[in-house]
Amino acid sequence: MDVPILSLLVLLPLIGAVLTLFMGGARTKYAKVVAAVFTAAALVLSLYVMFMPSGDLANLTENYTWIESAGIKMSIIFGIDGLSILMVFLTALLMFLVVVFSWNEEDRPNYFHALLLAMEVGLMGVYMAQDYFLFYIMWEVTLIPMFFLISWYGGPRRHYSAIKFFIYTHVASLIMLIGIFGLVFGTSGGDFAFAAVANAGGLSEAMQIFLFGLLFFGFAVKMPVPPFHTWLPDAHVEAPTAGSVLLAGVMLKMGSYGIIRVCLDADIFALAMPVWQPVMIGLGIFAMVYGVYACIAQNDLKKMVAYSSISHMGMVLVGMGCMSEIGIEFAIFQMFAHGLISAALFMVCGLAGHNFGTRDMRLLGGMAGKAPRFALFMMIAFMASLGLPGLMGFIAEFGLLYGLWEYLASVDLMPIILLGLLYMLLTAGYYIWAMQKTLFGKLTDKIDLEHAHDIGNIECVVLAVLAVLIALFGILPGLATDYIMPFVSSIVNAGGLLI
Amino acid sequence: MADIFNSMIDALSDLLGQGIYVLPEIILMVAAVLSPLLYFITKKGTASAVLTFVLMAVSAVVTCIMMHTVTYGTAFGLFEFDAFSSLMMLLFLAVGGLTVFISQGHVETTKHKGEYYALIAGAVAAMMFVASATNLVAIFVGVEVVSIFSYALVALKKNDPRSSEAAVKYLIIGALSSALTLYGMSMIYGVTGSLDLYGPDGIVAQVSVMAGNWPFIIGCVGMIAGYGFKISAVPFHSWSPDVYEGASTPVSGFLATGSKKMGFAVILKIFLVMFVAMETGVLSEDFQMVFAILAAITMTVGNVVAISQTNIKRMLAYSSIAQAGYILIVLAVMSQYAVVGGLFHMFTHVVMKGGAFVVVAALITAGLGERISDYNGLAKRAPFAAAAMMLFLFSLAGIPPLAGFTSKFILFSGALATPAGGVDLTWLWLVLVAVLNSAISLYYYARVVKAMYVEKPQTEERLPIGRAFTVAIALCVIGVIVLGVYPNVLLDLCSTAADALFALV
């Protein structure tokens, strides 16, 4: 391949970010056009990569030596496989949709779009990096745009939330960084490439367990796994809709992506994996149940959806913790599904706040008659998230519960599956309850109905695209699993999985 | 090209004899003598500024040429030109050049322009002598010269009582630290019978038999304390915030980036070499622990106290203390790779901290106050300065892909990597402390960024930034980005310098 496609996926948004950043004054109103063009180009590229024959993916790998001095070697290596491609596609898609969704943003739109595009640079980089140094840099690059997105465009408590988000996740990244130091110097002795580390291997058992812990902590905060989740509700509630969509849709996935990519690499952590397995499953189940109970207690739609992210990512953690073929497969599928569904969820919540003036369920009621389009999309998004058969969420949850069942059977702890069922029941409960309070019943008189309006055409198209995809992948999950299966079996062939 | 340089160097060495190996220093001494003369003749500060700057540039070019041609040589048995000393010289020249470059346009600069540039040139020359000195007395004298010039520099803002107070404080504490150093040196001379550091009869050659020798240990402790003042390691740091606040801003930047690095050069030349020579001795482990604790306390106190500062110069002073703590990790770890990280961090510190001081100086010249609340809404009033300041602060906090991240990355990873390329968890606690400190520091840096970008300005009035300031800020911005993204060249230099340092053992 002569065209460096993967580098382009990072460079296109970077160029776009620089361009939009300097579109001050009268040109400000064209920033959204530039952003749309560049995100669309990245989306087209990612689709092109997606529809390439899967054997060709490995040929796309690009490898440039970056720093080679004083006994260390860092390289810019971009590579793509079945796991990466889904995340890259998700990033490119959501980024484009978010730009379109925010078409009417009028507060300094040039900076707004520059920040979005800068986010895309970091996200693309994380999902394609094959070198720990590059991976870490890209991981941190996502922080600053999000910090400014929240503190410039966010809600009333934005300053507090932005700083909390920034520092909390930065601390976790630094802990992860120590893990990376240990990992790299303990194996390849200074070559930061993924492949060099995996090939060298050879960590002692104690060291494996220790480093796994550091890396897992760094990833778990990003996911986030309770009790390290407290930055998330604040950040989500205060972030602008675009920020929340990206935060839930793709940024949280960085954590679970990292766990699959690094922690579940049997070449490195074969001895640590069984030790950490119960912790992962335990934390995952705790996250599921805790998230659900937190959801029930919320009155703010957006906050409820934020907590539902925690419980859904808890399911992903359970799937990864199973360390079985089916568990990891559906963990990845759930990452993808949750990316699309949570994007729709946060858009709907953002629209409620914007169009009705409040997201408080106690104040809303009977909105279905007043805003039928809103009601339709809210129902689709909520139903998908609670796992209605025929939509994406169902496939993911079904597979993950099956994986959990298998694991519990193997360790003789069958009754715990009841917690999984409780989770499903209560998830359905709070979503349906929320819809009932918001959409149905008597039309509320507690909000300014004069100004309450239904969603506009642009938002409608964006949500429709998401809805179609959610249904499409729900009916034909093979479209996604065709990418996941070869990836998972490649880890299985490496001897990495336990069951 | 190389032939021309070689014949030039040959001709010069015929002329100067061994003096060729201190040629860069001599050039700066010429600058120190000529610049006040020129000022008294022309009565123009710009003339002596240009002269000093040009001679600094010449000195830097000469150093670079010598790095590629002669690479090694000793002068008068006191000074040694090698990869380490030449790299440190370049650092001091960069600091001095930056200071001279922005001083002319700076509002706080005094009427005594001729003396001002002479003091800076002289201080840089003395720093360079210190970097190449191999004898305890030569080091002591060099450091004293730098100190005395610095007292005068701090006091030059004569009409401001804060400046005089700072100078007096600096003088008294400096005198105390000199006394401690000299006392330590005398003990060591008494025990070893030598003032030369290296060589067959030197101090380093004798350290392996010094375990349990109390006068020697007391001597070392005295010197650590004395030079601890210079690098403002906690608990010897109390002078630095007052001095940085009281002195004119270019001078504060000069002290924070220049004279502190000289302290590190001394510590590396004396202690690192000495402790590595002790090899597996019990004594060196004790001293490693001393430095590890010093490092941990220094970075923690620096960062925690910085949080509560409301004056930007004081905040930068405390952040400098914290950065000194990071560099002290090198002395605890004592591996070659860690030294590379430490040297590299000194350079990135010059561009990011120096850059931050340049921005502060530019804004003071433009009429802005020194309080952090004065920076509210700066992004609207001085967009370029605000953007640059944000980059410098994020770089100081270690956010990738800026210079501060890359250097901290290497420095911290150096604390975990063993020379053979494995992992050693001895200093894990120190790295954890360092990393958590990095996170703390993000809080107060982000607060300034928030003030600049999120808060509303008191007035919308634009702040004019002078041309020299703009150029200097732009250079530092380029430095912060280039050293972060493409550190290869400098890393190679640091690597060679570390080799040279370890070759002294």
Chai-1 contact restraints between the chains, C-beta under 6 A:
chainA,res_idxA,chainB,res_idxB,connection_type,confidence,min_distance_angstrom,max_distance_angstrom,comment,restraint_id
A,I67,B,N488,contact,1.0,0.0,6.0,A-B,restraint_1
A,S69,B,N488,contact,1.0,0.0,6.0,A-B,restraint_2
A,S69,B,L491,contact,1.0,0.0,6.0,A-B,restraint_3
A,S69,B,D492,contact,1.0,0.0,6.0,A-B,restraint_4
A,S69,B,S495,contact,1.0,0.0,6.0,A-B,restraint_5
A,A70,B,V340,contact,1.0,0.0,6.0,A-B,restraint_6
A,A70,B,L491,contact,1.0,0.0,6.0,A-B,restraint_7
A,A70,B,S495,contact,1.0,0.0,6.0,A-B,restraint_8
A,I137,B,P400,contact,1.0,0.0,6.0,A-B,restraint_9
A,I137,B,P401,contact,1.0,0.0,6.0,A-B,restraint_10
A,E140,B,P400,contact,1.0,0.0,6.0,A-B,restraint_11
A,S151,B,V454,contact,1.0,0.0,6.0,A-B,restraint_12
A,I163,B,A446,contact,1.0,0.0,6.0,A-B,restraint_13
A,I167,B,L442,contact,1.0,0.0,6.0,A-B,restraint_14
A,I167,B,Y443,contact,1.0,0.0,6.0,A-B,restraint_15
A,H170,B,A439,contact,1.0,0.0,6.0,A-B,restraint_16
A,H170,B,L442,contact,1.0,0.0,6.0,A-B,restraint_17
A,V171,B,A439,contact,1.0,0.0,6.0,A-B,restraint_18
A,L174,B,V435,contact,1.0,0.0,6.0,A-B,restraint_19
A,L174,B,A439,contact,1.0,0.0,6.0,A-B,restraint_20
A,I178,B,V431,contact,1.0,0.0,6.0,A-B,restraint_21
A,F181,B,S413,contact,1.0,0.0,6.0,A-B,restraint_22
A,F181,B,L416,contact,1.0,0.0,6.0,A-B,restraint_23
A,G182,B,V423,contact,1.0,0.0,6.0,A-B,restraint_24
A,F185,B,A417,contact,1.0,0.0,6.0,A-B,restraint_25
A,F185,B,V423,contact,1.0,0.0,6.0,A-B,restraint_26
A,G186,B,V423,contact,1.0,0.0,6.0,A-B,restraint_27
A,G189,B,G421,contact,1.0,0.0,6.0,A-B,restraint_28
A,G190,B,G421,contact,1.0,0.0,6.0,A-B,restraint_29
